[in-house]
Amino acid sequence: MSEVKLWIKGARLRTLPLAVAPVLVGAGTAELAGKFNLGLVLLALTVALLLQIGVNYSNDYSDGIRGTDDNRVGPARLTGGGFVEPKRVRNAAFLSFALAGVFGLVITVLTAQWWFVIVGAVCILAAWFYTGGKKPYGYAGLGEVIVFIFFGLVATVGTDYIQTLEVNILSTLGGAAIGSFATAVLLINNIRDIETDRLSGKKTLSTRIGKNISLGLFFVLTWAPFSLIAPIWFIAPAVFLVNLLLLPVLIINIMAVSATKPKDQILVLQLTTLTTLLFAIGVCYGLFTLNF
């Protein structure tokens, strides 16, 4: 595999819809308020994508040097697979975080909201310490909580806020909906890795509560977004179109229960990620059409 393909593989492009989804919803709620700003949205999207790529490289590096990936059943990683020197993977993570910080600083200057610097620093620290550092929270069963907060609430409400300069209930509900989907993606990933994580001492939420309860939580997380977004229907009826995804979600849940092989669970993960993006597109479309 060429050098370029290796780095693209390490960036895990299939996870990027999880970075795009909250920005779309935040853009939609800002449009509803009549304050949509394309430039700021593009900057927020750039920050979100760079943070997601940084997290992916960071996880690759930290899990690789700890030996967590030695027995992994999913796609081989750059560090754990011995494809790239660990230091280079770590530096790629730091570069991604630094670039995210630069674009975040541009947003701060344009909006004159200087406290964003603190928010950005917290986001970067949360990204690194998921699996990095001496006591990563991802190894303590807190990964799902942090993903819900940062990939759901913070990303969605933050995108809305840089345009409207206020926190509103609709962006919060949208953030909770996207956060639920993003958390479900991480959860099914950890369900797949329960046995290998136990061998390597990685105490994820799934290794703590077991497969059956984890699947139950997965069901809740994949159905919850439809209820969370329901209040928006009364303001923007076109958002009701997201209910077309109810059948795909039902199929995903059935697949999650019946999955017996890692490749089956990987498919569930990929479909859940795609559903997250489609859900966000549906919400964004419904909110934008209201003002057309």
C-alpha positions in Angstrom: 0.0 0.0 0.0 1.3 3.5 -0.9 2.2 6.1 1.7 -0.8 8.2 0.7 -3.2 5.3 0.9 -1.9 4.4 4.3 -2.6 7.9 5.7 -6.0 8.0 4.1 -6.7 4.6 5.7 -5.6 5.9 9.1 -7.8 8.9 8.8 -10.8 6.5 8.7 -12.8 8.5 6.2 -15.9 6.4 6.9 -16.2 8.1 10.3 -16.3 11.6 8.9 -20.1 11.7 8.4 -20.2 11.8 12.2 -18.4 15.2 12.1 -20.5 16.5 9.2 -23.9 15.6 10.8 -23.9 18.0 13.8 -22.7 20.9 11.6 -25.6 20.3 9.2 -28.1 20.4 12.0 -26.5 23.5 13.6 -26.6 25.2 10.2 -30.3 24.3 9.9 -31.3 25.7 13.3 -29.4 28.9 12.6 -31.2 29.2 9.2 -34.5 28.9 11.1 -33.5 31.8 13.2 -32.7 33.8 10.0 -29.0 34.0 10.9 -27.4 31.4 8.6 -23.8 32.3 7.7 -22.2 30.0 5.1 -18.6 31.2 5.9 -18.9 30.3 9.6 -20.6 27.0 8.8 -17.7 26.0 6.5 -15.2 27.0 9.2 -17.1 24.9 11.8 -17.2 22.0 9.4 -13.4 22.3 8.8 -12.8 22.3 12.6 -15.1 19.3 13.1 -13.5 17.2 10.3 -9.9 18.0 11.6 -10.9 17.0 15.1 -12.4 13.8 13.9 -9.3 12.9 11.9 -7.1 13.9 14.8 -9.1 11.6 17.1 -8.7 8.8 14.6 -4.9 9.2 14.4 -4.7 9.7 18.2 -6.7 6.4 18.8 -4.5 4.6 16.3 -1.3 5.8 18.1 -2.4 5.3 21.7 -4.2 1.9 21.2 -1.2 0.8 19.1 1.5 1.5 21.6 -0.5 0.0 24.4 -1.0 -3.2 22.5 -4.8 -2.9 22.5 -4.8 -3.4 18.7 -2.7 -6.6 18.9 -5.8 -8.8 18.9 -8.3 -6.5 17.1 -10.8 -8.1 14.8 -11.5 -5.0 12.7 -9.4 -3.3 10.0 -5.7 -3.2 10.8 -4.4 0.1 12.2 -1.3 2.1 11.2 0.5 1.7 14.5 -0.8 -1.7 15.7 -0.3 -3.2 12.2 3.2 -1.9 12.1 2.6 0.1 8.9 3.8 3.5 10.1 6.2 4.5 12.9 4.2 5.3 16.0 5.8 8.8 16.4 4.6 9.8 12.9 1.0 8.7 13.7 1.2 10.7 16.9 2.5 13.8 15.1 -0.3 13.4 12.5 -2.8 13.6 15.3 -1.1 16.7 16.8 -1.0 18.4 13.4 -4.7 17.7 12.9 -5.5 19.2 16.3 -3.3 22.2 15.6 -5.0 22.9 12.3 -8.4 22.6 14.0 -7.2 25.1 16.6 -6.1 27.5 13.9 -9.5 27.4 12.2 -11.2 27.6 15.5 -9.2 30.7 16.3 -10.5 32.3 13.0 -14.0 31.6 14.2 -13.2 33.2 17.6 -11.8 36.4 15.9 -14.7 36.7 13.5 -17.3 36.3 16.2 -15.3 38.1 18.9 -16.3 35.4 21.4 -12.9 34.9 23.0 -14.1 32.3 25.4 -14.2 30.0 22.4 -10.5 29.5 23.0 -11.3 27.6 26.2 -13.9 25.5 24.5 -11.5 24.7 21.7 -8.8 23.7 24.1 -11.3 21.4 26.0 -12.3 19.8 22.7 -8.7 19.0 21.8 -7.9 17.7 25.3 -11.1 15.5 25.2 -10.0 14.2 21.7 -6.5 13.3 22.9 -7.3 11.8 26.3 -10.0 9.5 24.9 -7.3 6.9 24.5 -4.2 9.0 25.2 -2.4 9.8 28.4 -1.8 7.6 31.5 -5.5 7.3 32.4 -7.6 7.6 29.2 -11.3 7.9 29.8 -12.1 5.6 26.9 -10.5 2.8 29.0 -12.7 3.7 31.9 -16.1 3.2 30.2 -16.7 7.0 29.7 -16.2 7.1 25.9 -19.9 7.0 25.1 -20.7 9.9 27.5 -18.0 12.1 26.0 -19.0 11.3 22.5 -22.6 12.3 23.2 -21.4 15.6 24.7 -18.8 16.6 22.1 -19.9 15.0 18.9 -23.6 15.8 19.6 -24.3 18.7 21.9 -21.1 20.8 21.6 -20.7 20.4 17.9 -24.4 21.1 17.0 -25.1 23.9 19.6 -21.6 25.3 18.8 -22.3 25.5 15.1 -25.6 27.2 15.8 -24.1 29.5 18.4 -21.3 31.0 16.3 -24.1 32.2 13.9 -26.8 33.2 16.3 -24.8 34.0 19.5 -27.4 32.3 21.6 -28.2 28.8 22.9 -31.7 27.7 21.9 -33.8 24.6 22.6 -34.0 23.4 19.0 -30.2 23.2 18.5 -30.0 21.4 21.9 -32.6 18.9 20.9 -30.8 18.4 17.5 -27.5 18.0 19.3 -28.9 15.4 21.6 -30.4 13.5 18.6 -27.1 13.5 16.7 -25.2 12.7 19.9 -27.4 9.6 20.3 -26.6 8.3 16.9 -22.8 9.0 17.3 -22.9 7.3 20.7 -24.6 4.3 19.1 -21.8 4.1 16.5 -19.2 3.9 19.2 -21.2 1.5 21.2 -21.6 -1.1 18.4 -17.9 -0.7 17.7 -17.2 -1.6 21.4 -19.7 -4.4 21.3 -17.7 -5.9 18.4 -14.5 -5.6 20.4 -15.7 -6.8 23.8 -13.6 -10.0 23.9 -10.4 -8.4 22.6 -10.8 -5.4 24.8 -11.1 -7.6 27.8 -7.9 -9.4 26.8 -6.0 -6.1 26.5 -7.5 -4.6 29.7 -9.5 -1.9 28.0 -12.6 -1.5 30.2 -15.1 0.1 27.8 -18.7 0.5 28.8 -19.6 -2.7 26.8 -17.0 -4.8 28.6 -18.5 -3.5 31.9 -22.2 -4.1 31.2 -21.9 -7.0 28.7 -23.2 -7.5 25.2 -26.9 -7.9 25.9 -27.3 -4.7 27.9 -25.1 -2.9 25.4 -27.4 -4.0 22.6 -30.4 -2.7 24.6 -28.7 0.6 25.0 -27.9 0.6 21.3 -31.6 0.2 20.5 -32.5 3.2 22.8 -29.8 5.4 21.2 -30.9 4.6 17.6 -34.6 5.3 18.3 -34.2 8.3 20.6 -33.3 10.8 17.9 -36.8 10.5 16.3 -38.5 11.5 19.6 -35.9 14.2 20.4 -36.5 15.9 17.0 -40.3 15.6 17.2 -40.9 19.1 18.6 -39.3 20.6 15.5 -42.0 19.1 13.3 -44.5 21.7 14.6 -42.2 24.5 13.5 -40.7 22.9 10.3 -43.1 20.2 9.1 -40.7 19.0 6.4 -38.4 17.7 9.1 -41.0 14.9 9.4 -39.3 13.4 6.4 -36.6 11.9 8.7 -39.2 9.3 9.8 -38.5 7.6 6.5 -35.4 6.4 8.3 -37.5 4.5 10.8 -37.5 1.3 8.7 -33.7 1.4 8.1 -33.2 1.8 11.8 -35.4 -1.2 12.5 -33.4 -3.2 10.0 -30.1 -2.0 11.6 -31.4 -3.1 15.1 -32.3 -6.5 13.7 -28.9 -6.8 12.2 -27.2 -5.8 15.4 -29.0 -8.6 17.3 -28.3 -11.2 14.7 -24.7 -10.3 14.1 -22.4 -13.1 15.1 -19.2 -12.1 13.2 -17.1 -9.0 13.4 -17.8 -8.2 9.8 -21.5 -8.2 10.5 -21.0 -5.7 13.3 -18.8 -3.6 11.1 -21.7 -3.4 8.6 -24.1 -2.3 11.4 -21.5 0.4 12.4 -21.3 1.6 8.8 -25.1 1.7 8.3 -25.6 3.5 11.6 -23.0 6.1 10.5 -24.8 6.5 7.1 -28.1 6.8 8.9 -26.7 9.6 11.1 -25.7 11.6 8.1 -29.1 11.0 6.3 -30.9 12.0 9.5 -28.9 15.3 9.7 -29.5 16.0 6.0 -33.2 15.5 6.5 -33.3 17.8 9.5 -31.2 20.5 7.7 -33.4 20.2 4.6 -36.6 20.6 6.6 -35.3 23.6 8.5 -34.1 25.3 5.3 -37.2 24.8 3.3 -39.2 26.7 5.9 -37.6 29.9 4.8 -37.8 29.3 1.0 
